[in-house]
Amino acid sequence: MKIVVLDGYTLNPGDLSWDSLKEIGELTVYDRTPSALIPERIKDTEIVFTNKTPLDRETILAADSLKYIGVLATGYNVIDIEAAKEAGVVVSNIPTYGTKSVAQFAIALLLELCHHIGEHSNAVKQGEWEHNPDWCFWKYPLIELAEKTMGIIGFGRIGQSTAKIAQALGMKVLAFDTHKIPELESDTLQYADLDTVLKSSDVIVLHCPLFPSTQGIICKETIQKMKDNVLIINNSRGPLIVEEDLANALNTGKVAGAAVDVVSTEPIRGDNPLLTAKNILITPHISWAPRESRQRLYDIAVDNLKAFLYNSPINIVNP
């Protein structure tokens, strides 16, 4: 049995082992696969794993030996699901692996906005403290989070995990989600409608999936409903934000700061308006990437494949 990984480098740049896949079949791992090479690399292959390398209709239908596609991520929009179903190819994804990592990163982004630790450390190294006339200095307003309100849009596993950390910091949480779990509510955590979350929150964190109903959920109209000097965090999906509207709100001061780990087109394009906006942190989609999280992803991918081979497929996205 031939197994091909089309873009293994991002998942495993060398700190994980591919041995458990090697035990299942003849494994070939490519760090990256240009579009032009996809058909050749999956020819005569039964099992294909991909993270962001696209498998379109033409490619899937032309791969006569293909039986299984394992997506090394939660999102599977790079796969033509209907074509795979038509061809009898099972597609599975990794539904949960990075809950703790993504929640931790959301809080890390928030804390960096509140304290600008990296900037202050660089200032010290560049001699600003040594030559400062006072015993301390700060280059940005410093923000205490205790007693402030965090609004979380999307309150699944990741949203709930972020809420726990926020509560530990002394924050109150307002949660918006179409599916409510009443037993989660407490003195410091309440569900609320979207307008209430927008109007009442000092910090707004996005943890919702990208659906037509959530695309552009942060835009000129919703930003106008927010408190002045609100902070916005997004490490979910880039298109949840209308980036030009957020950039304008940052530049006018309506939004005091924002931090995003995701953007509308990735890798980011040079004309993205957020690149020149004031008071924004942008990281290269790495919330998911701690080694522990990537190891969980890989282990689940192997389990998915084994379940398929034992005729009991799991985590199927094209039933």
N, C-alpha and C positions, 0 to 999 in steps of 0.2 A: 504493500500500500504506500502510495506516494503522498507526502504531506509537504505543502509549501507555505511558508510565511512570507508574505509580500513586502512587509515593511516592519521588520522586527526591531529596528534600532531604538525607536522611541520607547517601546515597552522594555527592551532589554539592551541597554548600551554596553553590557558586559558584566553587570553585577548580579545577574540571575543565571540560572542554568536551564538549558533546553532539554535536559536528559529525559524528562518524563515523556516528552513527545517523541524523542528518538526511540524510546522503548516500544512505542506503538507502531511506528512505520519508518519508511525511508524519508528522512527529514532534510529539507533544503530551506535555509533561512537567508533571505535577502534583507539587507539593511533598509533599502528603499527600492521601489520599482517605478520607473517612468511609465507613463501611460502606454507608450508605444511598445513596451516590452511585456505588458500584462498577458496578452494572448499566448505568447510563446512560453512564458514561465508557468502558466497553469495548464498547458496542453498535456494530456495524458495523466493529469493529477486528479485524485479522488477527493482530497481534503485540502482546502485553502483557508488560511487565516489572513485577515486584513484588519488594519486599524483605520487608516484614512485613505488607502488606495482604492479607488472606485471600481466596482464591478457592474458595468451597465448591461442592458438587455442583450446587445449584440455579443458581448464577451461571454456572458453566461450561456446563451443558447449555442454558441460555437464550441463550448468546452464539453465535449461528448462524455468524458470520463468523470466529470465533476458530480459529486454526490452530497457534499457538505461544505458550507461556508461558516466559519467561526469568526464573528466580529470581535476584535480585541478592544471593545469599548461598550458603553451603554447605547449610544446613538448608532443607528444603522442606516442613516440616510444615504450612505455611499453605495448601498446595495439596491439594485432593482428587484424589490421583493416580489413583485408580480411575475417577473421573468423567471426568478428562481423557483417559484411555486409551479409555474407552467412547465418548467424543465424537471420537476421532481427533486429539486435540490433543497435540502433542509438548511435553514439559516438560524443560527443562535447568537445571542449576545450575552453581555455580562451585566445583569440588571443592577446589582449592588456589590460594590467592592471598595469604594472610596468615601463612604459616608463620613468617617471620622477625619480623614485627611482634608476633605473639601470644607467641612465645618471649621476645622482648625485654621485653614487658610483664609476663610472669610473673616475670622476674628483677627488673624494676623494683618490682613489688609486694613481692617478698622483701626487696630492699635497703631499701625504705622501712620495712618491719617491723623490720629490723635496726638502723636508724639514726634513723628518725623525722625525716628531714631537714626536711620541711615544718614540723613542729611547732617544731623548734629554730630555724629561720629566723624564724618568727613571734615566738618568744620574744625573740630578739635585737631585732627591729624594735619590740617593745613595751617595750624598755628593760631587760629582765632581765639582759643581759650588762653593760650600762653601770653598773648599780647592784649588781652581784654582788661580794661581798667577795673572791672567788677569781678567778684568771685564766681559769678556764673552768668550765663546769657542764654537766650533762646531766640531762634530765628523765625519761628512760627508760633501762633497761638497754641497753647497746650490744652487739651480737652480731657476732663474727667467724665467717665461714663456712668458712674453710680447715680442712680435715681433718674437717669434718662430713659427714654422709651425707644426700643428697637421694634420696628415693624418688619415682619418677615412675610414676603409674598411667595407662597408655596411652602406648605408645612408638612412635607413628607419626612422621610428618615433624616435627610440632611438638615432640613429646616428645624426639626426637633432637636437635633444634636447641637446646632448653632445656638438655639434658644437656651439650652442647658448651660452653655459657657457664658452666654450673656447674663443669665440670671446669677451665675456665680460671681460675675463682676458687679452685681448690684443693680442691674438694669431690669426694667419692666418690659414685657414682650406683648406685642399685639400680632396675632397670626391671621393671615388670610389664606383660605384654601376652600375649594369647593367641597371637599370631604372633611368633616369635622370629627374629632375624637374628644367628646365632652370630658372624659376623665382626665385629660391632660391639663384642663384649666385649673388655675390656682389663684392665689392673691397676686402673683406676679406674672401670670400668663393668661391672656384672654383671647378668644377668637373675636374678629371684628370684620365688618365689610370693608371693601377696598377703599372707599372714600375715607372712612375713619382711620384706616392705617396710614393713608397718604397725609391726612390733615394733622394727625396726632403724633407722628413719629419724629424723633430727633435723628434717627438712623434708619435707613431703609435698606434691607438686604434681599436680594433676589435669589430664590432657590426653586423656582418653578420650571417645569419643562417648557420647551418651545412648541407651542400650538398656535394655530391661527388666532385663537382668542387671547394669547399672551404676547404675540409678536408686537413690538413697539409699545408695551405696557408702560414703559417710562418714556414719555414724550412731552411736548410743550404743554399739552392740556393737563396731564397728570402732575407735572412738575409745578404748575401754577397752584395746585391744591396743597402743595407741601409747605411745611414751615420754612421761613427764611433760615438760611444757614444749615439746612439739612445735609447729612452725609449719605452718600449712596454707594452701595457695595454690590458688585455683580461678578460672581464666579460660577454662573450657571450656563447661560447661552448668550452670545453677543447680540443677536437680533431682538432680544427682549427690550433693548434700548434703541431709540432713535438717536443716533450718535450726534448728529448736528444739533438737535435740540438740547442734549445734555451739555455739549460744548458751549452753546450760547448761555445756558444757565450758569455754568461755571465762570464764564468770562464776565457775566454781569454781576456775579456774587449771590444770586438767588440760591444756588447750591454752593455750600462752603467747601466741599471737597468730594471727590469720588475716587473709587479704586476698582479697577476691573481686571480680571484675569482672562477675559474673553472679549472678542470683538466680532463685528458682523462678517468680516472676511478674514480668514486666517491662513497663512501668516498675515499680519497686519499690512495694509498698503500705506505707502507714503503719504497719500492724500487723505487719510483718515483724520477727521476734524479733531478727534480727541488728542492727537499727538501734539497739537499746539494750544490746547486748552489750559487754563490756569488750574492749579491745585488738583491735579489728577495723577494717580499712580496706575501704571499699566504693566502687567506681568504677562509672560508668554504662555498662557494656558497650562499652568503647572500645578494647579490645586490637586490634581489626581496623582501626582508623580512621585511622592515619597516611595522609597524602596518597599516598605511594608505594604503599601497600597498596590503597587505593581505586582508584587508577589501574589497577593490575593487574586488579582485579575488573572494572572497566568494560571494559577491553580484552578480557578473556576473554569477557564477555557479548556483545560485538560479534562476536567470532570464533565463538561458539556460534550466533548468529543467521545469520551468513554461511554457516556449514556447513549449517545447516538449509535455507537458501534454495538451496544447491547440491545438495540431496538427499543430503547426507552428514552427518547430524546427529551431534553429539558431546556428551558429558557428559549423556546422556539418563538420566532417573530413572524413566521409565515406559515401558520398551521393550515 
